[in-house]
């Protein structure tokens, strides 16, 4: 057995976590089909790029509520390995998101709540709420963008770069730059989108200077249905590499996914406070 941050984790789980990862956002089966993209490997016209990004946006939205258990494993070059377990809840209808930490014991009861596009952190030790930035959820390499819808068309202009191979997959490499006046964490982003499934398999985030900040791989997907039989592809394995602090990475694993209606009071400060009493 291995002890991490105040609680015990089976070594087998650590081995599994070191091999897989997840970022929490849902992918809906295509509402529109783009057969020309998969049927050939010709360069995409701008209209095709725009349509592909619109499809990625549409796929990232939930029609139902979302509940799951996630594991965040932070590998830090100086602090070693830290492992967190949390319950997450999401409602796209009114842009609500809740994350309640369960383990380690030292962090149990801590939580994040998104309300009115603001991110709040609750500290059970003091009973205080504070508005925080979107960077470094629980000190990991994840941020709020990992748990939101994409909204690419609204915030970015996309440009076709090339058709490439990513491992065994054929992908479209698309470069994005933020539109004037739009608030984004990283003004430049590159996506590698699989030609057939249109899953975003790889993502790189850049500063305005062009400096690479982080690289994300989504390596495994699962097809699920909600209460209305609407099917969604959800990436259940993701690995995030910190390109600035070399050697740091975060693995996110999702488990126990439920796509069904949740009580409205879950998305409230009072509900989160009640869990730490």
N, C-alpha and C positions, 0 to 999 in steps of 0.2 A: 504494500500500500504506500502511496505517496501523499504527503501532507502539503497543501498549498493554501496559504493565507487563512489558516485557522480551521480548515476542515479537510477531511480525508477523501481522496479520489482514487478509485481503482486504476491501477496502471494501464489496464486494457483500455479504459476510456481515454487516457492521455495519448495512448498510441493512436487510437481512432481519431482523436482531435488533431493530432499532428499531421494526419493524412488528409483530413477533409475540412471544409469550411463553409460558412453561409452568410449571405447578406440577406436582411429581412425586407423583401418587397415581393409582391406577387406578380406573376406573369399570366395574363389571360390568353386563351387561345385566340388566334388572329380573328379579328372582326372583319378584316379585309384581307384578301390574298394577293400576293405579288408574285405570280408564277414566273414572270420574266426574270426576276432576280435569281431564282434558283435554277432556272432552265439553262442559263448560260452564264459565262463569266465575263461578259462585256462590261466596260466601265459604265457606272450608273449615271444617268442624266440627272440634272438637278431636281427635276420633278419626282424622280424615283427616290432620291435621297430624302426629300421632304416627306414623301409618303411613308418611307421606311421609319423615319423618326416619329411620325405621327402614330404609326402602329406600335412602336415601342412604348410611347406614352400611354396609349389605350390599354395595352397589355399590363401595365404597371398599376392599374386602378382596380380596387376591390368593389364589387357590387354588394357583397355581404360584409359583416364584421369578421375580424380575424383574431384568433387567439392561438398562442403557441408558447412553448418553453424553448428558450435559447441558451446556448452555452457560448461564452466568450472566453477564449484562451489567448491571453496576451503573452507573447514571447518578447522579453525585454533583454537587451544585451547586458545590462548591469543588474537588474532586479530579478532576473530569471523568469520562471513561468508563473503566471497568475491566472486562476480560473474562476470565472463567475457563472452563476446560473440565475436566470431571470424569467419571469412571466411577462409576455408582451401582449398588448391589446391594441387593435387598430380599427378605426371607423372613418372611411374616406368621405362619407356623406357630409360630415361637418369638420373634416380635417382634425380628428382627434387621435392621439397616440399616447399610450401609457406603458411604461416599463417599470416593473417592480422587482427589485433584486431579492433573491432567496438565499443565495450562498455567495461568498463565505459568510460565516456568522457575523463577522465584523461589519459587513455591508448589508445584512438582511434588514429589510424595511425601507431602505433607501430607494428613491424612485425618480423617474423623469416623467413629466406630463407636458404634452403639447396642447396649448389652447390659444386660439386666435393667432396662429403662426408664431407664437412665442414658446420657448423651451424653458421649463421651470424644473428645478432640482429640489427635492425634499430630503432633509437630513433628519432622521428619526432621533438622533442623539440630542439635538437641540430643539426639534419640533419646528424648525424654520424652513421657509421657502425662499429660494433665490432665483432670479432670472439669470440664465447662463447662456453662453455662446453655443454654437452647434458643433464645436470641435471637441474631440476627445471624450466620447462617452465613457465614463468610469475610468478615464486615463488610458483607454485602449486607442487603437488607430481607427476605430469606427467613429462616425459622426451622424448627425440627424439625417443627412442625405441618404444614408444606407437604409433608412426605414421609411422613406417617403415615396410618392409617385415621382416619375422622372420630370415631367413638364419640360421636355427638351424643346419642342417647337416654340413654346412661349418665351423661353429664355436664351436660346442659342441659334446661331446660323450654322448649318451643317454643310460640309464639303466632302465630296468623294476623294479618297486618297488612292486606294488600289484594292484589287482583289488579291487576297493572300491566303496562305495556309497557316493555321494555328494548330500545331500538333497534327492530328488526323482530320481536322475540320477545315472546310473552305469557308472563308469569312470575307465580309465587306469591311474594309478599314475606312471609318468615317471620322473626320476631324471637326470639332465644334469650337466655336468662339462665341462668347457671350454677346448678346445684343446690347446696343447702347442703352444705358439707364436701367438695366436689369440687375437685380441683386443676386449674386451667385457667390458661392464659396471659392470656386476656382474658375477663373475666366476662360480657361482653355481645357479641353477634354478630348481624348481620342477614344473611340469605341471600335471593337472588333465584333461584328454581328454575324452569326452563323447564317449561311446562305439559305438553308432549307427551313430551319425552325425559327429563325430570326431571334434566337436567344442572344443576349449580350454576354459573350463569353469572357471578354477582357475589357478593362477600362483603365485608362491612365489619366491622372489629374495633374494639371500644370499651373504654375503661377503665371502672372502676366508677363514676366521676363522670359518665360519658356522653360523655367527650371522644373524638372519632373519632381512631383511631390509624393505620389504614391501610385502603386499598381495593384489592381484588383482582378482576381480570377474567380469566375463562377463556374464550378466544375461539375456539379450534379444537379439535376432537376427532377421534380416529382409532379405528376398530374393529379389534381384533386378536384372534387366537385363541391359546390356549396349547397344550401338547402333547396335552391331552385334549379339544381342540376347544371349550373353554369360551371364549366371546366376552367381550371386555371393551372398553368405551369408555374411552380414555385421553385426558385433556386435554393436547394437545401444544403449546399456546400459552397463556401467562399473563403478565399484566403487574401488578406490585405497586407501588402508589403509597404513599409515606410521607406521611401527612397531618400529621405533627408537624414533620418537617424538610422543609418544602415545597421541591419541585424535585428531591427524591431519588426514584428509582424503580429497580426491578429487573425485568429481563426474563429469563425462564427458558425455554429451548428444549430439547426432548427429541429425540433421534435414536438410530438403531440399537437399537431396542427388541427385546429377546428375552424371551419368556415360556417359560422352560424351567428344569429343575433345575440348580442350581449346586453345586459342591463345598462341603462343610460348612466346610472350613478357611478359606474366604473371609471368613467372619464371625468373625475372630479378630485379636487384636493382632499375633500372629506373622506372619500373612499380610500385613498392612499394612506392618509393619516391613520385610519382605523386599522390598517394592516400591521402597524408597528406598535399597537397598544398591547 
